[in-house]
Amino acid sequence: MTSSSPPTRSMPNDYAGLSIPRRSPSRLCAPRSKPLPRPLDDQAGDRPRIFLACVSEAQGDLRERLITEIGDRAQIPEKIPPPWEHESYAQAVAATLGGADLSIHLLGEWPGPKIKDHWETSYPREQAEIAMARAVKQFIWLPEDLSIEEVEDPPYREWLRELESGPRKKPGIELVRGSTQTLIDLVLDRIATLRGCLETPSQQII
């Protein structure tokens, strides 16, 4: 028997909390057996260290594509979480950001999975906020067709509005609205700039 109820707008699996997405466990912020992110390689020479933040399920394919496009141009540690508990998770994020040259945050309509014992916010949002409190350069991307007024989660909607329209919390925050290709082009350009800054004098062409 078919239901006579009117259709409702579906939400990604992660919106309701920490329910495990039906996608592959390697995608997005699904739990893994490893408790901490892979450390960045201090011997990687001119390869910048990129913190690529956790995303909502809706942005998962884009995150994976960006990793592919970056390739071996930069170091990207394993995504956080895990760990899932707020205190240890926040410490892991701060430690990883402390060794990063750039943090990248892909935001959109959905806030992403809620923090296990800190339900008022989500992992993607808090990672952006932790980065804002540190000196690391920060690249924040919003889809060009995102209507903030149509975002359904009220606290997240207000946060996005303030993020886009309010004063920047520090120098070094770059917020861009654009297409997927614009995102990729800009990220690769920023990485190329960082690589130029990291070259030793013997590596530079005179």
Secondary structure as UniProt FT lines:
FT   HELIX           13..16
FT   TURN            25..26
FT   TURN            28..29
FT   TURN            42..43
FT   TURN            45..46
FT   STRAND          49..52
FT   HELIX           57..59
FT   HELIX           60..70
FT   HELIX           71..73
FT   HELIX           86..98
FT   STRAND          102..106
FT   STRAND          114..115
FT   TURN            116..117
FT   STRAND          118..122
FT   HELIX           123..132
FT   STRAND          137..143
FT   TURN            144..145
FT   HELIX           148..150
FT   HELIX           154..165
FT   TURN            171..172
FT   STRAND          173..178
FT   HELIX           180..198
FT   TURN            201..203
//
